[in-house]
Amino acid sequence: MISMVLLSAAAKAQVAEKYEASWPSLEKYQVPDWFRDAKFGIFIHWGVYSVPAYIGEWYPKQMYTQGTKEFKHHVEKYGPQGKFGYKDFIPMFKGEKFDPDQWAELFKKAGAKYVVPVAEHHDGFAMYKTSLSKWNAAEMGPKRDIIGELSKSIRKQNMIFGLSSHRIEHWWFLSGGRKFDSDVNDPKFADFYGPARGEEETMSPEFMNDWLLRSTELVDKYHPQLFWFDWWIEQPALNPYRKSFAAYYYNKAQEWNEGVVINYKYDKAFPEKAAVLDLERGKLDEIRKLPWQTDDAIGNTSWGFTNDNTFKSAQYVITNLIDIVSKNGNLLLNIGPRPDGTITDEETNVLLGTGKWLAINGEAIYGTRPWKIAGEGPTQSAKGPFAEQKTPFNARDIRFTTKGDVLYAIGLGIPSGSTMIKSLGLTIENKTIGKVELLGSTVPVSWKQTKNGLVIQPAGKYPAEYAVAYKITFSEKSR
């Protein structure tokens, strides 16, 4: 009995071991199962930049960059930047139709398991009630704690709540306004527009400490289980601050008894075991041993709302989600709501289309793990960040996932004839296939395992659009 008590105490001590602000300590981090099981989340870029709604969410930078389309557009429509600056869009950012419960219900219908709104973008306007700046949505614009309200609505729908901070890019984001007569140079607005320094300049300790305080404030106030950082987080000067934040966040997660995730983009930001890699508008072409994530947007040209954005189809989203999951990844799919807080019809339709497919085929996605290979087929997968899938997948492209002893084979299109899966021939792992089922259908599947592969005859009618998922179990007899 005494030995059992000692073992129990030792186990608790091991669990309670605190993280230190060092890479060896932080590399002991383990990606939580909730993230590995979730596979699909929603990203939200909503902020003051949705008011001008011109070209993209980098409008605040470009409107102060002489020679750009945004600069010219701004002067023509709103007047010179010395008289009408970015701050003057804030009263126009009202969010009068923002309904967090409605958003959360839509995300739930989309099949998302976690939601990540932007808490602060490069522009420096916080979408939450912060004690560190008056320039926030609770005191200006909508005059609501957007992040706080969303966190409650998202959790009410039993989804995981996360958030993102792009604060670090604010160091240089509005620096163009220093080069001519603009309100960026007005001392009255230094607490909003500043520092507005050069991107090549090393950040001041004061700015980096402010970044750390804002990041830990978000952790303490909203208990996010995912904290997403953009690319500039990798700056060498920020190294000790990054480590301090990660240790703080991971230790808080132990207090909450909840698994958390930090997303980063490039190797210089975090060692690969200390956090979770994220690829912007791109993906991998093979299985990665460690979990990873793609962040992509339904909008093709902007992450935030613009008047002339174009949009991806549900087919693109679904087939790329499947491709990413087969390689041990997650998809974080972005929407950009209008300034009044409504979500575009185009984005709503894509979300609902994705959710409809997942409602039928989610068994082959959620809670799965990679097989020995990601898949097969004629279409080459895109690779790396900013590498979207330009060549569409088709029914001959097959992706694999597993769950326990079950294998799922997913065709990235609707077959017009029989399906040949070459990787599932008679020599597969010395096993014989015992049963093949079509997810969403009770009609028996006609199939045959040959030495050249598994041949599946076409179904009379497929239960879902865009992609077809087969559930494969093996007989107990090995060959």
C-alpha positions in Angstrom: 0.0 0.0 0.0 2.8 2.4 0.9 4.5 1.7 -2.5 1.3 2.4 -4.3 0.9 5.8 -2.5 4.5 6.7 -3.4 3.9 5.8 -7.0 0.8 7.9 -7.1 2.6 10.8 -5.6 5.5 10.4 -8.1 3.0 10.3 -11.0 1.3 13.5 -9.8 4.7 15.2 -9.4 5.6 14.3 -12.9 2.3 15.7 -14.3 2.8 18.9 -12.3 6.3 19.5 -13.5 6.5 23.2 -14.5 7.7 24.4 -17.8 10.7 26.7 -17.7 11.5 29.4 -20.2 14.0 27.3 -22.1 13.8 25.3 -25.2 14.8 22.0 -23.6 12.0 22.4 -21.2 9.5 23.6 -23.8 10.3 20.7 -26.1 8.7 18.4 -23.6 5.4 19.7 -24.8 2.9 17.2 -26.1 0.2 18.2 -28.6 -3.2 17.6 -27.0 -5.5 14.9 -28.3 -8.3 17.4 -28.8 -6.3 19.2 -31.5 -5.2 15.9 -33.2 -8.9 14.8 -33.2 -10.5 18.0 -34.2 -9.1 18.4 -37.8 -11.2 21.4 -38.7 -11.4 24.9 -37.3 -12.6 28.3 -38.2 -10.4 31.4 -38.4 -12.0 34.9 -38.2 -10.4 38.1 -39.5 -12.8 40.9 -38.4 -11.7 44.4 -37.6 -11.6 48.0 -38.6 -10.0 47.1 -41.9 -13.4 45.7 -43.0 -14.8 49.3 -43.2 -12.7 50.5 -46.2 -13.2 46.9 -47.6 -10.6 47.6 -50.3 -8.1 45.1 -51.7 -7.3 43.5 -48.3 -6.7 43.5 -44.6 -3.4 45.3 -45.1 -5.3 48.4 -46.1 -4.1 50.3 -43.0 -0.5 49.8 -44.0 -1.0 50.4 -47.7 -3.0 53.6 -47.2 0.1 55.1 -45.7 2.5 53.7 -48.3 2.9 56.2 -51.1 2.4 54.9 -54.6 0.1 52.1 -53.8 -3.5 51.6 -55.1 -4.7 51.9 -51.5 -2.9 55.2 -51.0 -4.5 56.7 -54.1 -7.9 55.2 -53.4 -7.8 56.6 -49.8 -7.0 60.2 -50.9 -9.7 60.1 -53.6 -12.4 58.7 -51.4 -11.7 60.0 -47.9 -9.2 62.8 -48.3 -5.5 63.2 -47.3 -4.2 61.0 -44.5 -3.4 64.1 -42.4 -7.1 64.9 -42.2 -8.6 61.4 -42.5 -6.5 58.6 -41.1 -7.0 55.0 -40.2 -8.3 56.0 -36.7 -11.2 57.7 -38.4 -12.6 54.4 -39.6 -13.2 53.2 -36.1 -16.5 55.1 -35.5 -17.7 53.5 -38.8 -16.9 50.0 -37.5 -20.1 49.5 -35.6 -20.8 45.7 -35.7 -24.4 46.6 -35.2 -25.6 43.1 -36.5 -22.9 41.1 -34.8 -24.6 38.0 -33.1 -22.0 35.7 -31.6 -24.5 33.0 -30.9 -25.5 33.0 -34.6 -21.9 32.8 -35.7 -21.2 29.9 -33.3 -24.3 28.0 -34.6 -23.0 28.4 -38.2 -19.6 27.2 -37.3 -21.1 24.2 -35.5 -23.2 23.4 -38.6 -20.0 23.7 -40.7 -18.5 20.8 -38.7 -15.8 22.9 -37.0 -14.4 21.7 -33.7 -12.5 24.9 -32.8 -12.8 28.6 -33.6 -9.9 31.2 -33.6 -10.9 34.8 -33.9 -8.2 37.5 -34.4 -7.9 39.3 -31.1 -5.6 41.9 -32.5 -4.4 42.3 -36.1 -1.3 44.2 -37.3 -3.3 47.5 -37.2 -3.1 47.6 -33.3 -6.9 47.7 -32.7 -7.8 45.2 -30.0 -11.0 43.3 -30.5 -11.3 42.7 -26.8 -11.4 44.7 -23.5 -7.8 45.3 -22.6 -6.3 47.3 -19.8 -3.3 48.1 -21.9 -4.9 50.3 -24.6 -8.0 52.4 -25.0 -8.0 51.5 -28.7 -10.2 48.5 -28.3 -13.6 47.3 -29.5 -15.1 47.4 -26.0 -14.5 51.2 -25.7 -14.7 52.2 -29.4 -16.4 51.1 -32.6 -18.8 48.3 -31.6 -18.3 49.0 -27.9 -18.5 45.3 -27.2 -15.9 42.8 -26.0 -16.0 40.8 -29.2 -13.5 38.2 -28.1 -15.2 37.7 -24.7 -18.7 37.3 -26.3 -17.4 34.9 -28.9 -15.6 32.8 -26.3 -18.9 32.2 -24.5 -20.9 31.5 -27.6 -18.3 29.1 -29.0 -18.0 27.1 -25.8 -21.8 27.0 -25.5 -21.7 25.0 -28.8 -19.1 22.7 -27.2 -16.4 23.9 -29.6 -12.8 24.7 -28.5 -12.0 28.4 -28.2 -8.7 29.8 -29.4 -7.5 33.2 -30.6 -4.7 34.9 -32.6 -2.5 37.8 -31.9 -0.7 39.7 -34.7 0.5 42.4 -32.3 4.2 42.0 -33.0 3.8 43.2 -36.6 2.5 46.5 -35.3 6.1 47.5 -34.7 6.4 48.5 -38.4 3.0 48.2 -39.8 2.2 51.9 -40.1 5.7 53.1 -40.7 4.8 54.5 -44.1 2.9 57.3 -42.4 6.1 58.7 -40.9 7.4 59.6 -44.4 4.8 62.3 -45.2 2.2 64.5 -43.6 -0.2 62.0 -42.0 -1.9 61.6 -38.6 0.6 58.8 -37.8 3.0 61.7 -36.9 0.4 63.3 -34.5 1.6 62.7 -30.9 -2.1 62.5 -29.8 -2.4 59.1 -31.6 1.0 57.7 -30.7 -0.5 55.2 -28.4 -2.5 53.8 -31.4 -0.2 54.2 -34.4 3.2 53.8 -32.7 5.9 52.6 -32.8 5.6 52.8 -36.6 9.3 52.0 -37.0 11.2 50.3 -39.8 10.8 46.6 -40.3 14.6 46.3 -40.3 14.9 48.0 -36.9 15.3 45.9 -33.7 12.3 46.1 -31.5 12.6 48.0 -28.2 12.4 46.2 -24.9 9.4 48.3 -24.1 7.5 47.2 -27.1 8.4 43.5 -26.6 7.4 43.7 -23.0 4.1 45.3 -24.0 3.7 42.3 -26.4 4.3 39.9 -23.6 1.8 41.7 -21.3 -0.9 41.7 -24.0 -0.4 38.1 -24.8 -0.5 36.9 -21.1 -3.6 39.2 -20.6 -5.4 37.3 -23.4 -4.5 34.0 -21.7 -5.7 35.1 -18.3 -8.9 36.7 -19.5 -10.2 34.2 -22.1 -8.4 30.9 -21.4 -7.9 30.1 -25.1 -6.8 26.6 -25.9 -5.1 27.7 -29.0 -2.9 30.7 -29.4 -2.0 31.5 -33.1 0.9 33.8 -34.0 1.8 35.3 -37.4 5.2 35.0 -39.0 7.1 38.0 -37.5 7.1 36.3 -34.1 10.4 34.7 -35.2 12.5 37.9 -34.7 15.7 37.0 -32.8 15.3 39.9 -30.3 11.9 38.4 -29.2 13.5 35.0 -28.4 13.4 35.3 -24.5 9.9 36.8 -24.6 8.7 33.9 -26.8 10.1 31.4 -24.4 8.6 33.3 -21.4 5.2 33.4 -23.0 5.2 29.7 -24.0 6.2 28.6 -20.4 3.5 30.9 -18.9 0.9 29.5 -21.3 1.8 25.9 -20.9 1.9 26.2 -17.1 -1.5 27.9 -17.1 -2.8 25.0 -19.2 -1.7 22.6 -16.4 -3.6 24.7 -13.9 -6.7 24.6 -16.1 -6.1 20.8 -16.8 -6.6 21.5 -20.5 -4.4 20.9 -23.4 -3.3 23.9 -25.4 -1.6 24.7 -28.7 0.7 27.5 -29.9 0.8 27.9 -33.6 3.9 29.3 -35.3 4.9 29.6 -39.0 8.6 29.3 -39.4 11.4 27.3 -37.8 13.2 30.2 -36.2 10.2 31.0 -34.0 9.9 27.7 -32.1 11.6 24.3 -32.2 9.3 21.9 -33.9 8.5 19.9 -30.7 7.8 23.0 -28.6 4.7 24.1 -30.6 2.6 23.3 -33.7 3.7 24.3 -37.2 1.2 26.3 -39.3 1.4 26.8 -43.1 -0.3 29.9 -44.5 -2.4 29.2 -47.7 -0.3 26.1 -48.3 0.2 22.5 -47.1 2.6 19.5 -47.2 2.9 16.9 -49.9 3.6 14.0 -47.5 2.8 12.8 -44.0 4.5 14.8 -41.2 5.2 12.8 -38.1 4.3 15.8 -35.8 0.8 17.3 -36.1 0.6 20.5 -38.2 -2.0 22.9 -39.5 -2.9 24.8 -42.7 -4.5 28.2 -42.3 -6.4 29.1 -45.4 -9.2 31.5 -46.3 -12.4 31.0 -48.2 -11.7 34.4 -49.7 -9.1 34.2 -52.5 -7.7 37.7 -52.3 -8.2 38.9 -48.7 -8.5 37.5 -45.2 -10.8 40.3 -44.2 -14.0 41.5 -45.9 -13.6 43.4 -49.2 -16.1 44.4 -51.7 -14.5 42.6 -54.6 -13.2 39.4 -53.0 -13.7 36.1 -54.8 -14.2 32.8 -53.0 -13.2 29.1 -53.0 -15.8 26.4 -53.6 -17.0 23.9 -51.0 -15.4 21.2 -53.3 -12.0 22.9 -53.0 -12.3 23.2 -49.2 -13.5 19.6 -48.7 -11.0 17.9 -50.9 -8.1 19.9 -49.5 -9.3 19.2 -45.9 -9.2 15.5 -46.7 -5.7 15.8 -48.2 -4.4 17.7 -45.2 -5.9 15.3 -42.7 -4.3 12.3 -44.5 -0.9 13.9 -43.8 -1.5 14.4 -40.1 -2.7 18.0 -40.5 -5.6 20.3 -39.5 -7.4 22.9 -41.6 -8.1 26.3 -40.0 -10.4 27.9 -42.5 -10.9 31.7 -42.5 -13.9 33.9 -43.0 -14.0 37.8 -43.2 -17.3 39.2 -41.9 -18.6 42.6 -43.0 -18.2 45.6 -40.7 -21.8 45.3 -39.5 -21.0 41.8 -38.2 -22.8 39.7 -40.9 -21.1 36.9 -42.8 -21.2 36.9 -46.6 -23.5 34.5 -48.4 -20.6 33.0 -50.3 -18.7 32.1 -47.1 -21.9 30.8 -45.4 -22.7 28.5 -48.3 -19.1 27.1 -48.3 -19.3 26.5 -44.6 -22.7 24.8 -44.8 -21.6 22.7 -47.8 -18.5 21.5 -45.8 -20.7 20.7 -42.8 -23.1 18.7 -44.9 -20.3 16.6 -46.2 -18.7 16.1 -42.8 -22.1 15.2 -41.3 -22.1 12.1 -43.6 -18.4 11.4 -43.8 -16.9 12.8 -40.6 -16.1 9.4 -39.3 -13.3 9.3 -41.8 -11.9 12.6 -40.6 -12.5 13.3 -36.9 -10.3 11.4 -34.5 -8.3 9.7 -37.3 -4.6 9.3 -37.7 -2.4 8.9 -40.8 -1.9 5.5 -42.5 1.5 4.3 -43.7 1.0 6.5 -46.8 -1.2 9.6 -47.3 -2.7 8.4 -50.6 -2.3 7.8 -54.3 -3.5 9.2 -57.5 -2.5 11.3 -60.6 -2.8 14.8 -59.1 0.3 16.3 -57.6 -0.2 17.9 -54.2 0.9 21.5 -53.5 3.8 21.8 -51.1 4.9 24.5 -48.7 3.5 27.9 -47.5 1.6 30.0 -50.0 1.2 27.0 -52.3 -2.5 26.5 -53.0 -3.8 23.5 -54.8 -4.0 24.9 -58.3 -4.7 21.6 -60.0 -8.1 20.2 -58.7 -8.2 16.7 -57.3 -10.4 14.1 -58.9 -12.0 10.8 -58.2 -8.8 8.9 -59.0 -7.0 10.7 -56.2 -7.4 8.6 -53.0 -6.5 9.6 -49.5 -6.2 7.3 -46.4 -6.9 7.8 -42.8 -7.1 5.3 -39.9 -8.9 4.8 -36.7 -7.9 1.8 -34.6 -8.0 -1.2 -37.0 -10.2 0.5 -39.5 -8.9 2.1 -42.7 -10.7 4.8 -44.6 -10.1 5.4 -48.3 -11.5 8.7 -49.6 -11.8 9.5 -53.2 -11.5 13.2 -53.9 -14.3 13.3 -56.4 -17.4 11.4 -57.4 -16.6 8.3 -59.5 -18.1 7.9 -62.9 -17.1 4.3 -63.1 -15.2 1.7 -61.0 -12.5 2.8 -58.5 -9.1 1.1 -58.4 -7.1 1.6 -55.3 -3.7 0.3 -56.1 -2.3 0.5 -52.6 -4.9 -2.1 -51.4 -3.9 -5.1 -53.4 -3.6 -8.6 -52.0 -0.2 -8.0 -50.6 -1.2 -5.1 -48.3 0.3 -5.7 -44.9 -0.3 -9.4 -45.4 -3.9 -8.8 -44.7 -7.1 -9.6 -46.6 -9.9 -7.1 -46.8 -13.0 -8.4 -45.1 -15.5 -5.7 -45.7 -15.9 -2.4 -47.7 -18.7 0.0 -46.7 -19.7 3.4 -48.3 -20.1 5.9 -45.5 -23.6 7.4 -45.4 -25.1 4.4 -47.3 -26.7 1.1 -46.2 -26.5 -0.3 -49.7 -23.9 -3.1 -49.9 -20.7 -2.2 -51.9 -19.6 -4.4 -54.7 -15.8 -4.9 -54.5 -13.0 -7.3 -55.2 -9.4 -7.3 -53.9 -7.0 -8.3 -56.6 -3.2 -8.5 -56.8 -3.3 -5.1 -58.6 -5.5 -3.4 -56.1 -8.9 -3.0 -54.6 -11.6 -2.6 -57.2 -14.9 -0.9 -56.1 -17.8 -0.9 -58.4 -19.8 2.4 -58.7 -22.7 3.0 -56.4 -26.1 3.8 -57.9 -26.2 7.0 -55.9 -23.5 8.5 -53.7 -24.7 9.9 -50.4 -22.6 13.1 -50.5 -21.2 15.5 -53.1 -17.6 16.3 -53.8 -15.8 13.2 -52.2 -16.6 9.5 -51.4 -15.4 7.8 -48.3 -15.1 4.0 -47.9 -14.7 2.2 -44.6 -12.5 -0.8 -44.9 -12.1 -3.6 -42.3 -9.7 -6.5 -42.6 -10.5 -10.2 -42.1 -8.8 -11.8 -39.1 -7.0 -14.3 -41.4 -3.7 -13.0 -42.8 -2.4 -14.2 -46.1 
